Amino acid sequence: MDDILHIGLWFIFIVLAFLVQLHIFSGEKIIKVAKLVIVFFSIALTAPIIDLILTGGVGAKMNYLSLHSWKDIVWSYITVGGSSLSRGATPGIRIEITLLVLASFNYVRTKKNSILKGIIAAVSIYTVLFLSGAIPLFLGYIVNTFHLQYQQDDQSTVLLLLTFDIFLFCFALFLHSSSHIYKILSSAPWIQVIICILLLGFGASLALENYPGNWILTPTTLFWFPLLLACCVFFAAYAGVLKLQAAATEKNQYNIVKNGLIFLLLIITGMLSAKIFFSATLLWGLLFLLSEVPLELKKIPVLCNVIEAMILTAAAFAGFCIFNAPMIGFPPVWILMIFSAGFAGGVAIKILHNRKNAA
């Protein structure tokens, strides 16, 4: 399962990298490029077939490039994988890469009617492919820079690939429809989102203070931070979509966006830890009860303020659990204070809002 997850994330990165670069260099609509890339990336299936034929049915093991010096990097780059066929790209993968790069060159050359632009695109795409094979080199640099130690069941490579995939996917969406993304993010209740993030940080500080031995910075947990930042943005976008949906005449038009955001949140948090996954589903569940049909508890006085206060408390719980502290260990006095302040603040804002509308 680990290998399937690892290779799956790596191929998603490659497909997204091809998609974004071909769109940028060709100037073609990204949806049209996506259809082309997804269909023609079946060329990748030729690699294991070629390897099986060349080895007489034995097969060949794919691995990352063995890079220890600038000489290794330059030589591996020029030879499409280095001299060794047992450490790095297999013969089938080298042929596959060559075919994909040539196809990319021809596509951009045709669209732009320029051999030079085709060459630039091909070099850029090949360089990204090459860098994807040098992930251990990047991880080694990061580990040495932060003076970290690998732990048992290390997931740093998988989380690094997941980080790249999320970034490229969001970048591709931005290239596809930046206006819709601006609209969603501008509709997000940023004051409430910032308060939740501050409470998440407060919960994290309580966890580090009361349970300092439960969490350490490792190559795996280092990648939690960019992924958790992405989760905060996705939650803000989800809240923005809920706000847009409430004002829209056609309620179903935002279902795809909402489901996509929920899917991304569950995938990311599920790959981090069970506690983070539970915290994310708790927050989403409360937002669902508050805003989604059939309940839409935000329309019920007092009860909506209770749910809002619970969301703030859940945000603090999330920060507490991220750093591996037990949720039952959260100081009761702070639960009471956060919930009471959230409830009182919600009631006060509601009263002021009603007075303003009445005036």
One Martini backbone bead per residue (centre of mass of N, CA, C, O) as a GRO file, in nm:
protein
  359
    1MET     BB    1   0.057   0.063  -0.020
    2ASP     BB    2   0.297   0.257  -0.005
    3ASP     BB    3   0.380   0.227  -0.303
    4ILE     BB    4   0.116   0.320  -0.430
    5LEU     BB    5   0.115   0.600  -0.299
    6HIS     BB    6   0.387   0.698  -0.398
    7ILE     BB    7   0.349   0.658  -0.706
    8GLY     BB    8   0.084   0.814  -0.732
    9LEU     BB    9   0.196   1.092  -0.640
   10TRP     BB   10   0.418   1.108  -0.855
   11PHE     BB   11   0.230   1.099  -1.107
   12ILE     BB   12   0.064   1.346  -1.035
   13PHE     BB   13   0.298   1.542  -1.053
   14ILE     BB   14   0.370   1.494  -1.348
   15VAL     BB   15   0.099   1.565  -1.475
   16LEU     BB   16   0.080   1.855  -1.357
   17ALA     BB   17   0.346   1.957  -1.476
   18PHE     BB   18   0.266   1.921  -1.768
   19LEU     BB   19   0.008   2.087  -1.769
   20VAL     BB   20   0.122   2.364  -1.682
   21GLN     BB   21   0.350   2.392  -1.895
   22LEU     BB   22   0.185   2.357  -2.155
   23HIS     BB   23   0.004   2.598  -2.102
   24ILE     BB   24   0.222   2.818  -2.086
   25PHE     BB   25   0.373   2.756  -2.367
   26SER     BB   26   0.106   2.735  -2.562
   27GLY     BB   27  -0.175   2.893  -2.465
   28GLU     BB   28  -0.371   2.689  -2.396
   29LYS     BB   29  -0.628   2.562  -2.265
   30ILE     BB   30  -0.630   2.377  -1.976
   31ILE     BB   31  -0.854   2.175  -2.044
   32LYS     BB   32  -0.737   2.082  -2.316
   33VAL     BB   33  -0.465   1.992  -2.199
   34ALA     BB   34  -0.574   1.785  -1.997
   35LYS     BB   35  -0.691   1.587  -2.201
   36LEU     BB   36  -0.422   1.529  -2.338
   37VAL     BB   37  -0.245   1.440  -2.097
   38ILE     BB   38  -0.419   1.210  -1.981
   39VAL     BB   39  -0.424   1.038  -2.239
   40PHE     BB   40  -0.102   1.050  -2.328
   41PHE     BB   41   0.008   0.922  -2.050
   42SER     BB   42   0.002   0.621  -2.155
   43ILE     BB   43   0.303   0.607  -2.225
   44ALA     BB   44   0.391   0.506  -1.938
   45LEU     BB   45   0.312   0.199  -2.000
   46THR     BB   46   0.576   0.129  -2.166
   47ALA     BB   47   0.794   0.084  -1.954
   48PRO     BB   48   0.730  -0.205  -1.834
   49ILE     BB   49   0.723  -0.345  -2.111
   50ILE     BB   50   1.015  -0.290  -2.196
   51ASP     BB   51   1.150  -0.419  -1.944
   52LEU     BB   52   1.037  -0.705  -1.988
   53ILE     BB   53   1.167  -0.750  -2.263
   54LEU     BB   54   1.473  -0.687  -2.191
   55THR     BB   55   1.460  -0.908  -1.928
   56GLY     BB   56   1.275  -1.161  -1.988
   57GLY     BB   57   1.044  -1.103  -1.743
   58VAL     BB   58   1.177  -0.978  -1.477
   59GLY     BB   59   1.243  -0.683  -1.466
   60ALA     BB   60   1.248  -0.348  -1.312
   61LYS     BB   61   1.373  -0.122  -1.074
   62MET     BB   62   1.257   0.157  -0.951
   63ASN     BB   63   1.440   0.469  -0.884
   64TYR     BB   64   1.618   0.691  -0.755
   65LEU     BB   65   1.859   0.901  -0.783
   66SER     BB   66   2.219   0.898  -0.762
   67LEU     BB   67   2.318   1.183  -0.567
   68HIS     BB   68   2.648   1.344  -0.454
   69SER     BB   69   2.709   1.546  -0.695
   70TRP     BB   70   2.753   1.755  -0.958
   71LYS     BB   71   2.846   1.532  -1.147
   72ASP     BB   72   2.596   1.350  -1.113
   73ILE     BB   73   2.387   1.554  -1.206
   74VAL     BB   74   2.495   1.613  -1.492
   75TRP     BB   75   2.511   1.318  -1.594
   76SER     BB   76   2.212   1.242  -1.543
   77TYR     BB   77   2.094   1.463  -1.725
   78ILE     BB   78   2.230   1.382  -1.996
   79THR     BB   79   2.150   1.049  -1.960
   80VAL     BB   80   1.869   1.000  -1.838
   81GLY     BB   81   1.986   0.862  -1.532
   82GLY     BB   82   2.255   0.751  -1.588
   83SER     BB   83   2.461   0.465  -1.589
   84SER     BB   84   2.270   0.325  -1.404
   85LEU     BB   85   2.010   0.061  -1.413
   86SER     BB   86   1.966   0.005  -1.082
   87ARG     BB   87   1.997   0.333  -1.023
   88GLY     BB   88   1.701   0.454  -1.134
   89ALA     BB   89   1.641   0.466  -1.448
   90THR     BB   90   1.501   0.277  -1.663
   91PRO     BB   91   1.487   0.199  -1.987
   92GLY     BB   92   1.181   0.253  -2.012
   93ILE     BB   93   1.185   0.537  -1.882
   94ARG     BB   94   1.378   0.671  -2.082
   95ILE     BB   95   1.196   0.632  -2.328
   96GLU     BB   96   0.949   0.773  -2.214
   97ILE     BB   97   1.075   1.051  -2.168
   98THR     BB   98   1.154   1.101  -2.461
   99LEU     BB   99   0.865   1.090  -2.576
  100LEU     BB  100   0.739   1.317  -2.401
  101VAL     BB  101   0.933   1.545  -2.481
  102LEU     BB  102   0.880   1.532  -2.787
  103ALA     BB  103   0.576   1.583  -2.767
  104SER     BB  104   0.602   1.861  -2.634
  105PHE     BB  105   0.764   1.998  -2.852
  106ASN     BB  106   0.554   1.957  -3.082
  107TYR     BB  107   0.317   2.104  -2.949
  108VAL     BB  108   0.446   2.386  -2.913
  109ARG     BB  109   0.544   2.423  -3.204
  110THR     BB  110   0.258   2.413  -3.326
  111LYS     BB  111   0.118   2.642  -3.159
  112LYS     BB  112   0.374   2.864  -3.202
  113ASN     BB  113   0.557   2.832  -3.450
  114SER     BB  114   0.828   2.733  -3.269
  115ILE     BB  115   1.125   2.588  -3.204
  116LEU     BB  116   1.232   2.742  -2.960
  117LYS     BB  117   0.982   2.706  -2.776
  118GLY     BB  118   0.991   2.398  -2.786
  119ILE     BB  119   1.270   2.368  -2.651
  120ILE     BB  120   1.209   2.516  -2.388
  121ALA     BB  121   0.980   2.329  -2.300
  122ALA     BB  122   1.140   2.062  -2.303
  123VAL     BB  123   1.353   2.145  -2.094
  124SER     BB  124   1.161   2.210  -1.862
  125ILE     BB  125   1.019   1.935  -1.845
  126TYR     BB  126   1.275   1.764  -1.804
  127THR     BB  127   1.373   1.905  -1.545
  128VAL     BB  128   1.131   1.824  -1.369
  129LEU     BB  129   1.167   1.524  -1.404
  130PHE     BB  130   1.449   1.513  -1.283
  131LEU     BB  131   1.378   1.636  -1.002
  132SER     BB  132   1.181   1.401  -0.923
  133GLY     BB  133   1.443   1.200  -0.900
  134ALA     BB  134   1.576   1.406  -0.651
  135ILE     BB  135   1.433   1.390  -0.368
  136PRO     BB  136   1.655   1.285  -0.168
  137LEU     BB  137   1.829   1.538  -0.198
  138PHE     BB  138   1.627   1.738  -0.077
  139LEU     BB  139   1.582   1.593   0.191
  140GLY     BB  140   1.876   1.602   0.285
  141TYR     BB  141   1.894   1.909   0.294
  142ILE     BB  142   1.665   1.956   0.498
  143VAL     BB  143   1.772   1.780   0.729
  144ASN     BB  144   2.044   1.934   0.760
  145THR     BB  145   1.935   2.220   0.807
  146PHE     BB  146   1.740   2.119   1.067
  147HIS     BB  147   1.858   1.880   1.225
  148LEU     BB  148   1.739   1.594   1.161
  149GLN     BB  149   1.556   1.280   1.230
  150TYR     BB  150   1.485   0.979   1.146
  151GLN     BB  151   1.201   0.775   1.171
  152GLN     BB  152   0.981   0.560   1.223
  153ASP     BB  153   0.770   0.563   0.966
  154ASP     BB  154   0.851   0.738   0.738
  155GLN     BB  155   0.674   1.026   0.539
  156SER     BB  156   0.831   1.250   0.378
  157THR     BB  157   0.803   1.179   0.077
  158VAL     BB  158   0.494   1.174   0.062
  159LEU     BB  159   0.449   1.468   0.174
  160LEU     BB  160   0.609   1.610  -0.043
  161LEU     BB  161   0.433   1.517  -0.280
  162LEU     BB  162   0.168   1.630  -0.168
  163THR     BB  163   0.257   1.924  -0.166
  164PHE     BB  164   0.309   1.947  -0.469
  165ASP     BB  165   0.025   1.861  -0.562
  166ILE     BB  166  -0.137   2.085  -0.425
  167PHE     BB  167   0.005   2.322  -0.557
  168LEU     BB  168  -0.044   2.245  -0.856
  169PHE     BB  169  -0.350   2.223  -0.841
  170CYS     BB  170  -0.403   2.516  -0.753
  171PHE     BB  171  -0.255   2.646  -0.992
  172ALA     BB  172  -0.437   2.523  -1.212
  173LEU     BB  173  -0.699   2.654  -1.108
  174PHE     BB  174  -0.600   2.944  -1.138
  175LEU     BB  175  -0.553   2.927  -1.447
  176HIS     BB  176  -0.850   2.855  -1.512
  177SER     BB  177  -1.001   3.036  -1.246
  178SER     BB  178  -0.934   3.318  -1.085
  179SER     BB  179  -1.210   3.460  -1.038
  180HIS     BB  180  -1.340   3.236  -0.861
  181ILE     BB  181  -1.127   3.238  -0.639
  182TYR     BB  182  -1.156   3.532  -0.556
  183LYS     BB  183  -1.456   3.512  -0.484
  184ILE     BB  184  -1.431   3.300  -0.260
  185LEU     BB  185  -1.213   3.440  -0.079
  186SER     BB  186  -1.370   3.715  -0.047
  187SER     BB  187  -1.621   3.558   0.101
  188ALA     BB  188  -1.469   3.499   0.334
  189PRO     BB  189  -1.460   3.495   0.693
  190TRP     BB  190  -1.173   3.623   0.803
  191ILE     BB  191  -1.214   3.690   1.097
  192GLN     BB  192  -1.301   3.405   1.185
  193VAL     BB  193  -1.054   3.259   1.069
  194ILE     BB  194  -0.838   3.404   1.239
  195ILE     BB  195  -0.949   3.322   1.513
  196CYS     BB  196  -0.915   3.016   1.464
  197ILE     BB  197  -0.608   3.025   1.419
  198LEU     BB  198  -0.538   3.144   1.696
  199LEU     BB  199  -0.665   2.906   1.854
  200LEU     BB  200  -0.489   2.691   1.732
  201GLY     BB  201  -0.225   2.813   1.844
  202PHE     BB  202  -0.313   2.798   2.141
  203GLY     BB  203  -0.349   2.490   2.152
  204ALA     BB  204  -0.054   2.430   2.077
  205SER     BB  205   0.076   2.568   2.325
  206LEU     BB  206  -0.058   2.383   2.534
  207ALA     BB  207   0.066   2.119   2.434
  208LEU     BB  208   0.371   2.203   2.466
  209GLU     BB  209   0.342   2.267   2.773
  210ASN     BB  210   0.192   1.991   2.885
  211TYR     BB  211   0.322   1.798   2.621
  212PRO     BB  212   0.643   1.800   2.521
  213GLY     BB  213   0.689   1.471   2.449
  214ASN     BB  214   0.465   1.416   2.206
  215TRP     BB  215   0.647   1.615   2.017
  216ILE     BB  216   0.847   1.619   1.714
  217LEU     BB  217   1.085   1.723   1.492
  218THR     BB  218   1.059   1.593   1.165
  219PRO     BB  219   1.055   1.510   0.839
  220THR     BB  220   0.748   1.463   0.863
  221THR     BB  221   0.639   1.709   1.047
  222LEU     BB  222   0.742   1.940   0.865
  223PHE     BB  223   0.502   1.891   0.641
  224TRP     BB  224   0.258   1.986   0.806
  225PHE     BB  225   0.261   2.296   0.770
  226PRO     BB  226   0.183   2.333   0.466
  227LEU     BB  227  -0.071   2.148   0.488
  228LEU     BB  228  -0.220   2.312   0.711
  229LEU     BB  229  -0.233   2.571   0.550
  230ALA     BB  230  -0.410   2.451   0.328
  231CYS     BB  231  -0.647   2.382   0.517
  232CYS     BB  232  -0.713   2.672   0.598
  233VAL     BB  233  -0.784   2.766   0.312
  234PHE     BB  234  -1.008   2.554   0.259
  235PHE     BB  235  -1.192   2.643   0.491
  236ALA     BB  236  -1.229   2.930   0.390
  237ALA     BB  237  -1.349   2.846   0.117
  238TYR     BB  238  -1.589   2.693   0.232
  239ALA     BB  239  -1.714   2.937   0.374
  240GLY     BB  240  -1.741   3.103   0.112
  241VAL     BB  241  -1.933   2.907  -0.034
  242LEU     BB  242  -2.161   2.917   0.175
  243LYS     BB  243  -2.215   3.219   0.131
  244LEU     BB  244  -2.279   3.206  -0.173
  245GLN     BB  245  -2.507   2.995  -0.153
  246ALA     BB  246  -2.703   3.165   0.025
  247ALA     BB  247  -2.724   3.397  -0.218
  248ALA     BB  248  -2.822   3.193  -0.415
  249THR     BB  249  -3.059   3.057  -0.631
  250GLU     BB  250  -2.853   2.825  -0.708
  251LYS     BB  251  -2.743   2.583  -0.491
  252ASN     BB  252  -2.591   2.352  -0.678
  253GLN     BB  253  -2.336   2.510  -0.811
  254TYR     BB  254  -2.136   2.442  -0.540
  255ASN     BB  255  -2.096   2.131  -0.495
  256ILE     BB  256  -1.826   2.068  -0.633
  257VAL     BB  257  -1.652   2.254  -0.462
  258LYS     BB  258  -1.722   2.141  -0.185
  259ASN     BB  259  -1.641   1.845  -0.238
  260GLY     BB  260  -1.347   1.908  -0.312
  261LEU     BB  261  -1.263   2.035  -0.040
  262ILE     BB  262  -1.335   1.795   0.138
  263PHE     BB  263  -1.152   1.591  -0.001
  264LEU     BB  264  -0.884   1.737   0.054
  265LEU     BB  265  -0.907   1.746   0.363
  266LEU     BB  266  -0.924   1.435   0.407
  267ILE     BB  267  -0.661   1.356   0.268
  268ILE     BB  268  -0.459   1.523   0.427
  269THR     BB  269  -0.539   1.451   0.725
  270GLY     BB  270  -0.523   1.138   0.681
  271MET     BB  271  -0.196   1.159   0.623
  272LEU     BB  272  -0.109   1.257   0.907
  273SER     BB  273  -0.353   1.195   1.131
  274ALA     BB  274  -0.607   1.092   1.331
  275LYS     BB  275  -0.641   1.358   1.494
  276ILE     BB  276  -0.654   1.551   1.254
  277PHE     BB  277  -0.890   1.418   1.115
  278PHE     BB  278  -1.093   1.454   1.345
  279SER     BB  279  -1.072   1.765   1.366
  280ALA     BB  280  -1.169   1.824   1.076
  281THR     BB  281  -1.446   1.676   1.093
  282LEU     BB  282  -1.554   1.846   1.325
  283LEU     BB  283  -1.550   2.119   1.183
  284TRP     BB  284  -1.719   2.038   0.939
  285GLY     BB  285  -1.971   1.941   1.094
  286LEU     BB  286  -2.041   2.218   1.218
  287LEU     BB  287  -2.069   2.370   0.948
  288PHE     BB  288  -2.292   2.191   0.842
  289LEU     BB  289  -2.503   2.245   1.065
  290LEU     BB  290  -2.508   2.558   1.022
  291SER     BB  291  -2.546   2.573   0.672
  292GLU     BB  292  -2.680   2.315   0.591
  293VAL     BB  293  -2.886   2.115   0.449
  294PRO     BB  294  -3.171   2.094   0.651
  295LEU     BB  295  -3.098   2.266   0.906
  296GLU     BB  296  -2.971   2.549   0.936
  297LEU     BB  297  -2.882   2.677   1.234
  298LYS     BB  298  -2.834   2.987   1.167
  299LYS     BB  299  -3.164   3.044   1.186
  300ILE     BB  300  -3.132   2.982   1.496
  301PRO     BB  301  -3.156   3.111   1.775
  302VAL     BB  302  -2.873   3.056   1.984
  303LEU     BB  303  -2.792   2.788   1.848
  304CYS     BB  304  -2.594   2.928   1.654
  305ASN     BB  305  -2.407   3.031   1.888
  306VAL     BB  306  -2.328   2.754   1.990
  307ILE     BB  307  -2.191   2.650   1.731
  308GLU     BB  308  -1.983   2.880   1.705
  309ALA     BB  309  -1.846   2.818   1.978
  310MET     BB  310  -1.768   2.525   1.898
  311ILE     BB  311  -1.579   2.601   1.666
  312LEU     BB  312  -1.371   2.749   1.841
  313THR     BB  313  -1.312   2.507   2.023
  314ALA     BB  314  -1.227   2.312   1.793
  315ALA     BB  315  -0.980   2.477   1.706
  316ALA     BB  316  -0.827   2.438   1.971
  317PHE     BB  317  -0.829   2.130   1.964
  318ALA     BB  318  -0.668   2.100   1.704
  319GLY     BB  319  -0.403   2.223   1.808
  320PHE     BB  320  -0.373   2.018   2.040
  321CYS     BB  321  -0.369   1.753   1.849
  322ILE     BB  322  -0.138   1.806   1.650
  323PHE     BB  323   0.067   1.775   1.918
  324ASN     BB  324  -0.035   1.498   2.061
  325ALA     BB  325  -0.264   1.570   2.245
  326PRO     BB  326  -0.507   1.503   2.458
  327MET     BB  327  -0.827   1.609   2.459
  328ILE     BB  328  -0.879   1.550   2.772
  329GLY     BB  329  -0.626   1.759   2.845
  330PHE     BB  330  -0.787   2.001   2.822
  331PRO     BB  331  -0.838   2.280   2.982
  332PRO     BB  332  -1.139   2.358   3.122
  333VAL     BB  333  -1.116   2.669   3.156
  334TRP     BB  334  -1.071   2.718   2.846
  335ILE     BB  335  -1.331   2.605   2.744
  336LEU     BB  336  -1.515   2.805   2.891
  337MET     BB  337  -1.391   3.068   2.780
  338ILE     BB  338  -1.422   3.018   2.475
  339PHE     BB  339  -1.723   2.956   2.470
  340SER     BB  340  -1.828   3.212   2.612
  341ALA     BB  341  -1.700   3.422   2.423
  342GLY     BB  342  -1.832   3.315   2.162
  343PHE     BB  343  -2.125   3.343   2.250
  344ALA     BB  344  -2.127   3.643   2.334
  345GLY     BB  345  -2.021   3.755   2.066
  346GLY     BB  346  -2.250   3.645   1.886
  347VAL     BB  347  -2.484   3.789   2.027
  348ALA     BB  348  -2.380   4.079   1.997
  349ILE     BB  349  -2.365   4.083   1.687
  350LYS     BB  350  -2.665   4.018   1.641
  351ILE     BB  351  -2.783   4.266   1.781
  352LEU     BB  352  -2.638   4.483   1.611
  353HIS     BB  353  -2.749   4.385   1.339
  354ASN     BB  354  -3.051   4.426   1.403
  355ARG     BB  355  -3.035   4.732   1.467
  356LYS     BB  356  -2.925   4.818   1.192
  357ASN     BB  357  -3.168   4.711   1.024
  358ALA     BB  358  -3.387   4.877   1.178
  359ALA     BB  359  -3.248   5.161   1.104
   0.00000   0.00000   0.00000
